Amino acid sequence: MITYADIKRIYRLEKNSASLQKIDSGFYPGVNGLLKSEEGHREAFVRLIEDIYNLREQKIVLGAIRAQRADVGAPENMTLKEKEMYDEVASVLRKYRKGLVKGGEVVGEEEEKVVEEKEEAVGEETTKERIKIRLIQPLPAIICTDLQHYGPFKEGDVVEIPRQNAKILIRHGIADEV
């Protein structure tokens, strides 16, 4: 059975050490049992447990980063769930490192430029394309995607604004397309 003293001890150990401290595999389930039985000090327990988890999580993620930079193994003393987290984080880091750095060269910059140019072109098209709408209700002044000020509007006003903004007003029942 996990006690408040156990939680405080584990917290102190984790806080004062750069490496993961050994905890029983039943720690987290045991903590759940303690939380169910202790109503009076629940908030203090939850805060300490979250702090323990955050400290351990940080050490695990840093361990995964270090493992990508050097020939370093996984941190010791992880629970099964923590090991799963470590494996997933390390896998994602390996995937992106492999895609960005090959043989000492950074790759993928041209692909990134192409994607950025496409996004800019799409943004320009939607900003330049305009739709005529009729306002169903009054609307205060707005700034549209073309960074221009429009309005304020009265009910029945007809205006031409960027497509993206017009679609939003139509969808919310504020305007109709003309």
N, C-alpha and C positions, 0 to 999 in steps of 0.2 A: 504494500500500500504506500503510495506517494504521500508525503506530508509537506506542509508549508516549509519546514526546515530543509527538506530535500530540494525543493524548488529554489530557495534562497542560496543553498550551497552550490547548486548547478549554475545559477546565475552568476555568482561570484567567480566561479572557476572559468566560465565562458568569457566573462568580461575581462579577466586578468590574464588571459592566455591568447596567443596568436593562433594556436591550433585548436581543432575541435577536441572537446573533452569527451571522455567515454560516458555515455548514458545508456541506461538499460533500454532494450528494444521495447519494453512495455511502458516507457516514460510517458509518451503522448497519450496512449489509452488510459494510463493511470491518472494522468492529469484530468482527463474527462470525468473520471469517477470522483475525483476530489472536488471538481467544480460543481457536480450535481449534489454533493453532500454538504458543501459549505456555502451557505447563502450570505452570511454576514461579511465575509472577507472576499467575496467573489471578484470585485473590481481590482483589488490588489493582486490577487492570484492571476487574473487575466493579463494585467499589465506586465507582471514578471514573466509569464509564459510567452507573451508576445515578444518581450525583450530577448529572451533566450532564443526563440525561433529566429528573430532578426539577426542576432549575432551569429548564429550557426549558418543561416542562409548566406550572409555576407562572406563568411569564411569559405563556404562551399563554392560560391561563384568566383571568388578570388582564386581559389585552388584550381578551378576549371580554366581560368585565364592563364595562370602560371603554367599549367600543363601544356598549353598551346605554344608558349614561348620557349620552354626548355623541356628537357627530358625529365619531367617530374611526374610522379605518380599521383593518384587521387588522394585527397586527404584521408587520414585514418579516422576511425571512430564515428562513421556515419551510420544512421539508422537505415533500414531498407528503403524507406520513402526518400530520405535524403540522398541516398545513392542513386535512385531513379532521377531525382532532380539534377544531380551532378552529371549523370550520363547524358541527359537531354541538353543541358547547357553546353557541355563540352562538344557534343555532336553539332550543335548550331554554330559554335565558334569555329570548329574544324571546317564545316561546310563553307562559311563565308571567307575564312582565311584562305582556303584552297581556291576559291573563286576569284579572290582579289590579288593574291600574291602567288606568283609561280616563278620558281627559279630566280628569286631575288628581284623580279620585275612586277610592277603593279599592272594588272590587266583589267580590262573592263571599262576603262575610262571613256573610250569611244562609244561603247554601248550606253553608258550613263548619259553622255552628251546627247545622243540621239533621242533617248527617252525624254530628257529635259526639253529638247527642241520641240518634240511632238506635243508635250504638255503645254508649252507656251503657245504653239500654233492653235491648239484646241481652245485654249483660254482666250486668245485673240478673236477666233471665229465666233465664239459664243458672246463675246463682248460687243463685236461689231454687228452681229445679227440682231435686228430689232423687230419687235412685234407691237402692233397697235392694239391697245386695250381700252375698255370703258370701265371706269370705276363705279362699283355698285354702292359703295359707302365712302364717306370722307376718309382721308388718309393724310397724316402729317408728312412733312418733307422726308424724303429718303435719299440715300446715296446708293447708286447701283454699281454693278460690277465694272462699269466703265469709269468709275470714280467721279461721276457727275451727280450733281444735286438735282432732284426732281421733286416738284410739289411745293407747297402742300396742295392737296387735291380736294375738290368738292365732289359730291355724288353726281354722276353723269359725265364728268370730265373724260375726254378722250385724249390719250397720250401715247407716244411711241417710246418704248424703253427697251433695254437689252432683253433678249429672249429669256435668259436665266431668271431675271427678276420678274418678268411678266408671268412666267410659268408658276412661280411661287405665289404671286398674288392671285392668280386664277385658281390654283389648287386650294388656297385658303378661303375662297369665296369672296374675295375682296374686289375682284375685277372679272370681266368677261373679255374674251378675244373678239376683236372687231373684224 
